[in-house]
Amino acid sequence: MKDNIIHGIKRIAILVLSWFLAVPIGFIYLDIVASDRRCGTGDVLIVFFLIVCFSFLWIIGLGIEAIILNKKCKKTKRNINLIMAGIILLIFIQLIIKYSYY
C-alpha cells in the first residue's frame, strides 16, 4: 500500500514540476520571438499553452506506463495512473466546454 502511495506522489510531483518548467520556457520563447515588446495576454497564453502541452505529454506517459504495468500484473499502480490521467482529462474537457461559449 505504501509503495502505491509513493508511486502516485511521484507522478503528481512530475506533473507539477513540468508546470513550473513551462513558465521559464515560455518566457525564453517570448524573448527569442518578440524581445522588443511585452504583452500580458501573450505571456499568459504561451505559458498556458505550454502547461497544456506538458500535461498532455504527462497523460500519454501515464497511459504508456499503465500498459506496461498491466503486462507486469501490477493492477493497483495501473489503476492509479489511469485515475490520475482521467482526472486531468476531465478538468481540461470541463475548461474547454466552460470557455468555448464566450
C-alpha positions as CSV (number, residue, x, y, z in Angstrom):
1,M,0.0,0.0,0.0
2,K,2.8,2.4,0.9
3,D,4.5,1.7,-2.4
4,N,1.3,2.6,-4.3
5,I,1.0,5.9,-2.4
6,I,4.7,6.8,-3.2
7,H,4.0,5.8,-6.9
8,G,1.1,8.3,-7.1
9,I,3.0,11.1,-5.3
10,K,6.0,10.7,-7.7
11,R,3.7,11.0,-10.7
12,I,1.9,14.1,-9.3
13,A,5.3,15.7,-8.5
14,I,6.4,15.1,-12.1
15,L,3.3,16.9,-13.3
16,V,3.8,19.9,-11.0
17,L,7.5,20.2,-11.9
18,S,6.6,20.2,-15.6
19,W,4.1,23.0,-15.0
20,F,6.9,25.0,-13.3
21,L,9.2,24.3,-16.3
22,A,6.5,25.8,-18.6
23,V,7.0,29.4,-17.2
24,P,10.7,29.9,-17.9
25,I,10.4,28.1,-21.3
26,G,7.5,30.3,-22.2
27,F,9.5,33.5,-21.3
28,I,12.5,32.2,-23.2
29,Y,10.4,31.7,-26.2
30,L,8.9,35.2,-25.9
31,D,12.4,36.7,-25.6
32,I,13.5,35.0,-28.8
33,V,10.4,35.7,-30.8
34,A,9.4,39.2,-29.5
35,S,12.2,40.6,-27.5
36,D,11.2,44.2,-28.1
37,R,7.6,44.0,-26.8
38,R,5.8,42.5,-23.9
39,C,2.1,41.8,-23.7
40,G,0.4,40.4,-20.6
41,T,-2.1,38.4,-22.6
42,G,0.6,36.9,-24.9
43,D,2.7,36.0,-21.9
44,V,-0.1,34.2,-20.2
45,L,-1.3,32.4,-23.3
46,I,2.1,30.9,-24.2
47,V,2.6,29.7,-20.6
48,F,-0.9,28.2,-20.5
49,F,-0.3,26.6,-23.9
50,L,3.0,25.0,-22.6
51,I,1.3,23.8,-19.4
52,V,-1.4,22.1,-21.5
53,C,1.3,20.6,-23.8
54,F,3.2,19.3,-20.8
55,S,0.1,17.9,-19.2
56,F,-0.9,16.0,-22.4
57,L,2.7,14.6,-22.5
58,W,2.2,13.5,-18.9
59,I,-1.1,11.9,-19.7
60,I,0.5,10.0,-22.6
61,G,3.3,8.9,-20.4
62,L,0.9,7.6,-17.8
63,G,-1.0,5.7,-20.4
64,I,2.1,4.0,-21.7
65,E,3.2,3.2,-18.2
66,A,-0.3,1.8,-17.4
67,I,0.1,-0.6,-20.4
68,I,3.5,-1.7,-19.1
69,L,2.2,-2.1,-15.6
70,N,-0.8,-4.1,-16.9
71,K,1.7,-6.6,-18.5
72,K,3.6,-6.8,-15.3
73,C,0.3,-7.6,-13.4
74,K,0.6,-4.5,-11.2
75,K,-3.1,-3.7,-11.3
76,T,-3.2,-1.1,-8.5
77,K,-0.5,1.1,-9.9
78,R,-2.1,0.8,-13.3
79,N,-5.4,2.0,-11.8
80,I,-3.7,4.9,-10.1
81,N,-2.2,6.0,-13.4
82,L,-5.5,5.8,-15.2
83,I,-7.4,7.6,-12.5
84,M,-4.8,10.5,-12.4
85,A,-4.8,10.8,-16.2
86,G,-8.6,10.7,-16.3
87,I,-9.0,13.4,-13.7
88,I,-6.7,15.8,-15.7
89,L,-8.5,15.0,-18.9
90,L,-11.9,15.7,-17.3
91,I,-10.6,19.0,-16.0
92,F,-9.4,20.0,-19.4
93,I,-12.7,18.9,-21.0
94,Q,-14.6,20.9,-18.4
95,L,-12.5,24.0,-19.1
96,I,-13.0,23.7,-22.8
97,I,-16.7,23.3,-22.5
98,K,-17.0,26.2,-20.0
99,Y,-15.0,28.7,-22.0
100,S,-15.9,27.6,-25.5
101,Y,-19.2,29.6,-25.3
102,Y,-17.5,33.0,-24.8
